[in-house]
Amino acid sequence: MESLIVLLFVYLLFLGTHSLEPEGVSLQNVALSGVASESSQYGGYPRAHFAIDGKKKPSCSHSVYEASPWWRVDLLDVYRVITVNITSRADCCPGRLNGAEIRIGNSLENNGIINTRCGVIYHHLGEETHTFQCNEMEGRYITVVIPGPYKKYLILCEVEVYGLRADTTSPVPSTLPPSTSASKKPDSNSSNILFPLFFNLHSLVHHSPSSPSFSSSFLQFPD
């Protein structure tokens, strides 16, 4: 009996220090390998790709002066989006991004602006980079749009998208890129096993085989 208790105790220690889920992977800016497009091209020159070139300056995407200008990146696969960082130009017109919305989803209907909204830029301050926690929203398309009937420019110097492929089973890493954060999810699988084993061990210690309440079921490991 004592040897059995020792074995169970060692097993509990092992579970407490080893996750039953796969190791997390470091988050990458998946927008860098995407394909960008926009509602219009200022000066007739294609600039959409400037927002995913990995450089926050000096090049930026730039729409014409129009109602509901939008910019979109196709991630080429469905991702669980953790965070989106948006940076606009710092040398001019800090208010131009006010009201911009970040939309995430798999639909291209109405240029993707009907997809689920992750966040809104209510007050833009120049070169400030806005970080939006999207809580693992799934989608292939990330769209930035300034909705409304009034004409505006949409200028984006960099859009960073951090996430994991939707078909991966990897948990969200506890360490995220700069300016981002996320709550570490509890290891539900470990807790589901640890609790019954602890209960069973407690029962073994406080009951003897001669006791009416003792049962061989205490020796069974959970599935």
C-alpha positions as CSV (number, residue, x, y, z in Angstrom):
1,M,0.0,0.0,0.0
2,E,2.8,2.4,0.9
3,S,4.6,1.8,-2.4
4,L,1.3,2.5,-4.3
5,I,0.9,5.8,-2.5
6,V,4.5,6.8,-3.3
7,L,3.9,6.0,-7.0
8,L,0.7,8.1,-7.1
9,F,2.6,11.0,-5.4
10,V,5.4,10.8,-8.0
11,Y,2.8,10.8,-10.8
12,L,1.1,13.8,-9.4
13,L,4.4,15.7,-9.3
14,F,5.0,14.8,-12.9
15,L,1.7,16.1,-14.0
16,G,2.2,19.3,-12.1
17,T,5.4,20.1,-14.0
18,H,4.4,18.8,-17.5
19,S,1.7,20.3,-19.7
20,L,-0.5,17.8,-21.5
21,E,-1.0,20.3,-24.3
22,P,1.6,20.8,-27.1
23,E,4.3,23.4,-26.6
24,G,3.4,26.9,-27.6
25,V,5.0,28.5,-30.6
26,S,6.2,32.1,-30.9
27,L,3.8,34.5,-32.6
28,Q,4.9,35.8,-36.0
29,N,3.6,38.8,-37.9
30,V,1.7,36.8,-40.5
31,A,0.7,39.9,-42.5
32,L,4.2,40.0,-43.9
33,S,3.5,37.0,-46.1
34,G,0.0,38.2,-47.1
35,V,-1.4,40.0,-50.1
36,A,-2.7,43.6,-49.7
37,S,-5.3,45.6,-51.6
38,E,-7.1,48.9,-51.1
39,S,-10.2,50.7,-52.3
40,S,-8.2,53.2,-54.3
41,Q,-4.7,54.4,-55.1
42,Y,-3.6,57.9,-54.4
43,G,-1.9,59.3,-57.4
44,G,-2.6,56.2,-59.3
45,Y,0.3,54.4,-57.8
46,P,-0.2,51.0,-56.0
47,R,0.7,51.5,-52.4
48,A,-1.3,48.8,-50.5
49,H,1.7,46.6,-50.0
50,F,3.6,49.3,-48.2
51,A,1.5,48.6,-45.1
52,I,2.9,45.1,-44.8
53,D,6.5,45.6,-45.8
54,G,7.8,45.4,-42.2
55,K,8.7,49.1,-42.1
56,K,6.7,51.7,-40.1
57,K,8.2,54.5,-42.2
58,P,8.7,56.2,-44.6
59,S,6.4,54.3,-47.0
60,C,2.6,54.0,-46.3
61,S,-0.5,52.9,-48.1
62,H,-2.7,55.8,-49.2
63,S,-6.2,56.0,-50.6
64,V,-7.8,58.8,-52.5
65,Y,-10.2,61.2,-50.8
66,E,-13.3,59.1,-50.7
67,A,-16.2,57.8,-48.6
68,S,-15.6,54.6,-46.7
69,P,-12.0,54.0,-47.8
70,W,-10.7,50.6,-47.0
71,W,-7.5,48.5,-46.9
72,R,-7.3,44.7,-46.7
73,V,-4.7,42.0,-46.3
74,D,-5.4,38.4,-47.4
75,L,-3.5,36.2,-45.0
76,L,-3.8,33.3,-47.5
77,D,-5.1,31.0,-44.8
78,V,-7.5,31.2,-41.8
79,Y,-5.8,32.3,-38.6
80,R,-6.7,32.7,-35.0
81,V,-5.9,36.4,-34.6
82,I,-4.4,37.4,-31.3
83,T,-3.4,41.0,-31.9
84,V,-3.4,43.6,-34.6
85,N,-1.0,46.6,-34.5
86,I,-1.8,49.6,-36.7
87,T,0.6,52.5,-37.3
88,S,-0.1,55.6,-39.4
89,R,2.1,58.5,-40.5
90,A,3.6,60.6,-37.8
91,D,4.5,63.7,-39.8
92,C,1.0,64.8,-40.7
93,C,-2.7,64.7,-40.0
94,P,-2.9,62.6,-36.9
95,G,-6.7,62.6,-36.9
96,R,-7.1,60.9,-40.2
97,L,-7.4,57.4,-38.6
98,N,-10.1,58.5,-36.2
99,G,-13.1,56.1,-36.6
100,A,-11.1,53.4,-38.4
101,E,-12.4,49.9,-37.7
102,I,-10.5,46.6,-37.8
103,R,-12.6,43.8,-39.3
104,I,-11.7,40.1,-39.3
105,G,-13.4,37.2,-41.0
106,N,-13.6,35.0,-44.1
107,S,-16.0,36.9,-46.2
108,L,-15.2,39.3,-49.1
109,E,-18.7,40.5,-49.3
110,N,-18.7,44.3,-49.4
111,N,-14.9,44.2,-49.5
112,G,-14.8,42.4,-46.1
113,I,-16.1,45.3,-44.1
114,I,-19.1,43.2,-42.9
115,N,-16.8,40.8,-41.1
116,T,-16.7,40.8,-37.3
117,R,-15.2,44.0,-35.7
118,C,-12.1,43.6,-33.5
119,G,-11.7,47.3,-32.6
120,V,-12.1,51.0,-33.4
121,I,-9.5,53.8,-33.4
122,Y,-11.3,56.5,-31.5
123,H,-8.4,58.9,-31.1
124,H,-5.2,58.7,-33.1
125,L,-2.1,60.6,-32.0
126,G,0.4,60.8,-34.7
127,E,3.0,58.0,-34.8
128,E,1.3,56.1,-31.9
129,T,0.9,52.5,-32.8
130,H,-2.5,51.2,-31.8
131,T,-2.7,47.6,-30.5
132,F,-5.9,45.7,-30.6
133,Q,-6.5,42.4,-28.7
134,C,-8.7,40.3,-30.9
135,N,-9.0,37.3,-28.6
136,E,-8.4,34.6,-31.2
137,M,-11.0,35.8,-33.7
138,E,-10.8,33.6,-36.8
139,G,-10.4,34.9,-40.3
140,R,-8.4,35.0,-43.5
141,Y,-9.0,38.7,-44.2
142,I,-8.1,41.7,-42.1
143,T,-9.8,44.8,-43.3
144,V,-9.3,48.4,-42.0
145,V,-12.1,50.8,-43.0
146,I,-13.2,54.3,-42.1
147,P,-17.0,53.8,-42.5
148,G,-19.4,56.6,-43.2
149,P,-20.7,59.0,-46.0
150,Y,-18.0,61.6,-45.5
151,K,-14.9,61.6,-47.7
152,K,-11.6,60.8,-46.0
153,Y,-8.1,59.5,-46.7
154,L,-7.0,56.2,-45.3
155,I,-3.2,56.1,-44.6
156,L,-1.6,53.1,-43.1
157,C,2.2,52.8,-42.6
158,E,2.2,49.4,-41.1
159,V,-0.4,46.7,-40.2
160,E,0.9,43.8,-38.1
161,V,-1.2,40.7,-37.5
162,Y,-0.1,38.2,-34.9
163,G,-1.8,34.9,-34.7
164,L,-1.8,31.1,-35.2
165,R,-3.2,29.1,-38.0
166,A,-6.7,28.0,-37.2
167,D,-5.9,24.3,-37.7
168,T,-3.1,24.3,-35.2
169,T,-3.6,22.9,-31.7
170,S,-0.8,25.0,-30.2
171,P,-1.9,27.2,-27.2
172,V,-1.4,30.9,-27.3
173,P,2.2,31.7,-26.1
174,S,2.5,33.4,-22.7
175,T,5.1,35.8,-24.2
176,L,3.6,38.0,-27.0
177,P,5.3,40.5,-29.3
178,P,6.1,44.0,-27.9
179,S,3.0,46.1,-27.0
180,T,0.8,43.1,-26.7
181,S,-0.4,40.9,-23.9
182,A,-2.8,38.1,-23.3
183,S,-4.1,36.1,-20.4
184,K,-2.5,32.7,-20.1
185,K,-5.1,30.1,-20.3
186,P,-5.2,27.4,-17.6
187,D,-4.2,23.9,-18.6
188,S,-7.6,22.4,-18.3
189,N,-6.4,18.9,-19.2
190,S,-3.9,18.9,-16.3
191,S,-6.4,20.1,-13.8
192,N,-9.0,17.5,-14.9
193,I,-6.5,14.8,-14.1
194,L,-4.8,16.3,-11.1
195,F,-8.0,16.8,-9.1
196,P,-9.4,13.2,-9.3
197,L,-5.9,11.8,-8.6
198,F,-5.5,14.0,-5.6
199,F,-8.9,13.0,-4.3
200,N,-8.1,9.3,-4.8
201,L,-4.7,9.6,-3.1
202,H,-6.4,11.4,-0.2
203,S,-8.9,8.5,0.0
204,L,-6.2,5.9,0.1
205,V,-4.4,7.6,2.9
206,H,-7.5,7.9,5.1
207,H,-8.9,4.5,4.4
208,S,-7.6,1.0,5.0
209,P,-8.5,-2.1,3.0
210,S,-10.5,-3.4,5.9
211,S,-12.7,-0.3,6.0
212,P,-16.2,-0.7,4.4
213,S,-15.7,2.5,2.4
214,F,-12.5,1.2,0.7
215,S,-13.0,0.4,-3.0
216,S,-10.6,-0.9,-5.7
217,S,-11.9,1.9,-7.9
218,F,-9.5,4.2,-6.0
219,L,-6.7,2.4,-7.8
220,Q,-8.0,3.3,-11.3
221,F,-6.4,6.1,-13.3
222,P,-8.8,8.4,-15.2
223,D,-9.1,8.0,-18.9
